[in-house]
C-alpha cells in the first residue's frame, strides 16, 4: 500500500500528528483525543498505518519512517496556511506525477450522450491516474471546497479536468486550485464542446460507442500531456510598493498625484532644476481655457502637499537593475550650491551677482545671472548655480555674504542616491527641432521658433504677454507662421491645432493683426493628406516658400507672392528625446521608425507616458496617464509577484547557432551574441514559430512542447474507425471556431480530433508527417484569417510550408491536407468543412479498397 | 570473450566497408573481435548468433529483406552503417518500390551516418562498439563548428540562386570565405548533423546533407528550411537537390 493512500484518511493523519506532538500515547488516550467511542474503527486505522508507528508496552510511538512522512505532512500543512511559499513552489512542481481526473457532468449534458460511469471506470484503469472523481457541476461555488479537499486527500499535484472548453472555465479552475496546484499542471479535456454537444445520437444517428471512445481518447491524451509537463521555473518577487517617475513634466506630475493618492510612494526625478517640464513655459494649451502656468502651479502645490511624493530635481539616473516588482535605481543629484532647506527665495543673491549669461530656459533670448532661478514659475523656487558655471564665476563669493540665511554653500558635492521601487515610468517627453538655417532663423531679426513665440504670448515671458517685436519693441501687425519645418518625416497633425491656437491668441491681443499660416509643400511627403484636411482660409499652401529681409521688414515669398511680416514663427516639430538612447542602456525598449519609444517593446514593470511615444495633445496625455496609473496601482496592489515565463526555452547543448529561428521570429525576440543564443523574455509572446523550424529541436516551448503534441497525436491515432482526421487548430481562432460549433450544437463526425497549438505557425512539418505515419487519413489546419493572425503572420508561414510539402509528397496525399481560415464565430463553417472533408476521405478510402 | 561481429553489405557502392578497412584501427578491430560473417574479406559462412551486426547499403531486392530479417534474429544489436543504410541514400531515389532505409524493415539499434562515415567518427564508433558502449553522435547541426560560420543578422534574406559555386570561386583560402547561404549558394549545413569535420566546406564546397538529420526527420527539416529561403525558379527539383541522401517520407 503506497504512502499516499495510507495518508488519504484524515483520521490517520490526525493519529500521526498527535503522536508527533505527544511522543508516546496510550491506546485509551488516543481514543479519547480522537473522540472515538468504538475500538473497532481505531483498530482498523492503526492496522493501516502499522508501518509508521510501533507499539511498546501499550503506548504507541512513531518509527523513523513515520517521522519522515510527518515531515512531508507538516510541509503540506504550512503550505495550506500560506506560510512557506518558497518550499511550496519547489514541492508543487515535484517530479513525481500524481494525476487525478475530474469529470464534470455539466448538469447531465455529458451523461445524456455517453455512459459516464463507463468513462470513469476506464480512466480508473489507466496506470498513470491515481484517482477519478465525477462531479455534477464543477463550476458551482458550493463544490469548490469539496473538490479542493479531494485533491488534498489524494495528494495530487497534477489534474485533468474533463469538462467544457478551456476558453470557458480555464481561469476559474486555475483560481480554484491556485493554492494547491501549479497552473501549468492543470490540463483540460474539452469533452463537452468537442464531443458531447456535437456527436449527439438523437439528432444524427452517431454511434454512441464512437462518442464514448473519442471522449476516452480526449481525456487519455490530456493525462499524457499533463504527465509530460515538466516543472516551469517560477520566481517569487516581493513587490516594493513604490514607483519612480523619470521626468517631472505635466504627464509625470499627473501620474505622481494619481499614484500618491492611491497610497503609493512616488519618487519624481527630473534632470532639470525645476518641475513642470516644457508646458510650464507655454502660454496656454489648445482646447483649454486656463493658461498653462496657472494649472501647473496648482498641480505643483498639490504635489508639494502630498506626503507620499518625494521629488529630486537636478538629478540624473545612472543605473537601473532588478526586475518587475523590485528595481534598484542609482541616481546622481547634481549640486545646486544652495541649501534647499535654508533658502527662502528672497533673491538677494541674484541681485548682487555681476556676471550675466543667456538664459537657456528662455531659449537664450534674455540674460540671467550666474546664480539664477530658471523662470518665474519654476518649482522649487530656489536659486541655483550650474555646475559648469561655477568654474567661470569670479569666485567673489558676494552672493554667499548677501544671503541672510546662510543658505549658499559653494562647496556642495554631488550626491549619490539609491532607491528601491516596484515599477518605473518614463515621462521624459520629447525635444523640438527644425531646419532653422533654411529659414534664416534669427530672433534679433524677428524670425523666431514656436517655443519662443509661446514665451512672447506668455504673461510671465519676454514681453509680458504683449505682441511686440523683439528687435525694437514695436507692436506687431502681421504675423506669418510656417508649418512643418522639422527634420522628421512624419506628418505632425498637431501643428494645425497649434496654428489655430496661435491665431486665436493673436486675435485676442490685437484684432487687426494679420495672421497667415504657410505650408511648404515641397518639404512634405503626404501633400494630399494635408491639403484635404484643413479648411481654415488663413492656411496657405505654396509649392515653395522663401524668406527675404529688407531693412527692418521680413517678407515671406510664397509662390512669387509677397507677404510682409513683422514676425515670422517657425513651427518646430517634436523629435525623440536625446536622452532616450542613453536610457536604453539600462532599460528594455526599442525605438520605432521615427526614433520615438516603441510602446509594445517596453519590458514589464516599465511604463511610458506623455510624448515619448510621439506627439500627443494635452487631453490624450492626461487620459493615457490615468490609464497607466490604473495599471501601476493594479500591479503594486499585490504583495508579491510570481514570475513565471511561459514561452520558449533553448537547450544550448543542441543549438548549433544556425540562425533559422532568428529569421522566423515575428518579434525579433531571439538574440545571437558572441556565440551564444538567448531569448528576450519580454519580447517573446510564446507563439512557438521558432520551435517549428529548429532543425535540432534545441528550442521548445515550456508548455506546448513538441513532445506533448506528438504524444497527443499518438493517442488519438488509437481511434478504431477510418477515415481518421486530425485537426490542428490555433488557440485564438481555429479552436474557438470548433468550440463555437459545439455551442451551436452543430453536429459533425466524431472521427475528427482537435489538437490545440498556440499559433498555426507552431505546426512543424514533422507533426503532419507523423500523423500520416500513425494512420491518420487527413490533416486539417484551421487558423486565423490572413489579416488577423494574433502572431502577425503565423498562418502565412504554415501555408508556405504546406505548399512546399505538397511539392514533395506523392499526389495521393495532396488532397488530404487542407488549410482553412476561420474566425471564432464560424462554428457552422467548421462543421461544414469537417463533414465535407470526412466524406471526401470516405470516398477515397472506399475507392482504394 | 571477444565480441562477435557480422558485416553485411546490401545494395551499395561498398564505400563504407572500404573506409572501415582503410581505417588505422582496422587491424586492431580484427584483433579484438571475432568475425562471424564478412563476405568482403573471408569466405562466406552461415549467419550465426552474434553481438553486433553492421549493415551497409539500402534494401532493393526481396531477398535482401529476408537476409536482413535473418540478421536481426541472430544479432543482439544491429547498426546501420553509412547514409544508404541510415536514411536511404542515392539508391532510394530509384523507382524500386522497396528501396528503403533499414529502419523501415527492422528495428535498428543505432546509426553511423555519413557518405562514407567520416574517419574520426567511424573509428571512435567502432571502438566503442567493440568495448560494448553506445555510439555517441553530435546533437548539434553543422553550423555549430563551421569554419566559416557567420553571425546571422535579424531580418536577413537568403536568396538561393545556385547549388554549387562557380569552379573559379572554389578556393581553399579560409580567410576570404563567407557563409554560403549569404552568397546565395545552397548549403544544407543548418539541417544536417554535425560530426563530419567539414571536409567539403574546407574544400570550398557547400554541405549536401550526407550526415542526415539531427532530431527531426529530414523531410520535415527540408520543408521547414525551404519555407525560410527564397529558391530561384530553376532549382525546383526538390527531390533531386534535397533528398540525395535521405529518402523523403510520404513519397508513395
Contacts between the chains, C-beta under 8 A, distances in Angstrom:
chain1	res1	chain2	res2	distance
A	653	B	139	6.4
A	653	B	140	7.9
A	654	B	139	4.7
A	654	B	140	6.0
A	654	B	214	7.6
A	654	B	215	7.4
A	655	B	140	6.9
A	655	B	144	7.6
A	656	B	140	4.0
A	656	B	141	3.7
A	656	B	142	6.8
A	656	B	143	4.4
A	656	B	144	3.5
A	656	B	190	7.4
A	656	B	194	6.4
A	657	B	143	5.6
A	657	B	144	6.4
A	657	B	149	7.0
A	657	B	151	8.0
A	658	B	141	5.6
A	658	B	142	8.0
A	658	B	143	4.0
A	658	B	152	7.6
A	658	B	189	7.2
A	658	B	190	3.7
A	659	B	143	7.6
A	659	B	151	7.5
A	659	B	152	2.8
A	659	B	156	7.9
A	659	B	190	7.8
A	660	B	190	5.8
A	660	B	224	7.7
A	660	B	225	7.0
A	660	B	228	5.8
A	662	B	152	5.3
A	662	B	153	7.9
A	662	B	154	5.7
A	663	B	152	7.0
A	663	B	154	7.9
A	663	B	155	7.8
A	663	B	156	6.6
A	663	B	158	7.7
A	663	B	228	5.4
A	664	B	228	6.2
A	668	B	154	5.1
A	668	B	155	7.8
A	672	B	151	5.8
A	672	B	152	6.5
A	673	B	151	8.0
A	692	B	224	6.6
A	693	B	224	4.4
A	693	B	225	7.4
A	693	B	227	7.3
A	693	B	228	6.4
A	695	B	141	5.4
A	695	B	190	5.8
A	695	B	191	4.3
A	695	B	213	7.1
A	695	B	214	5.9
A	695	B	215	7.5
A	695	B	216	6.7
A	695	B	221	5.0
A	695	B	224	7.2
A	695	B	225	7.1
A	696	B	139	6.3
A	696	B	140	6.0
A	696	B	141	5.3
A	696	B	214	4.3
A	696	B	215	5.4
A	697	B	214	7.4
A	697	B	215	3.9
A	697	B	216	6.5
A	698	B	140	7.9
A	764	B	216	7.1
A	764	B	220	6.2
A	764	B	224	6.9
A	765	B	219	7.1
A	765	B	220	3.5
A	765	B	221	8.0
A	765	B	223	4.2
A	765	B	224	5.6
A	766	B	216	4.7
A	766	B	217	5.9
A	766	B	219	7.9
A	766	B	220	3.8
A	768	B	220	7.7
A	769	B	217	6.5
A	769	B	219	5.9
A	769	B	220	5.6
A	769	B	249	5.3
A	769	B	250	6.2
A	772	B	250	5.8
A	773	B	249	7.2
A	797	B	227	6.4
A	800	B	227	4.5
A	801	B	223	5.5
A	801	B	224	6.7
A	801	B	227	4.7
A	804	B	223	5.1
A	804	B	226	4.9
A	804	B	227	6.0
A	804	B	238	7.7
A	805	B	223	5.1
A	807	B	236	7.6
A	807	B	238	5.5
A	808	B	219	7.0
A	808	B	222	7.7
A	808	B	223	7.2
A	808	B	238	5.4
A	808	B	239	6.6
A	808	B	243	7.8
A	808	B	248	5.3
A	808	B	250	7.8
A	808	B	251	7.4
A	809	B	248	7.5
A	809	B	249	7.9
A	809	B	250	4.2
A	809	B	251	6.7
A	810	B	250	6.3
A	810	B	251	5.5
A	810	B	252	5.4
A	813	B	250	5.5
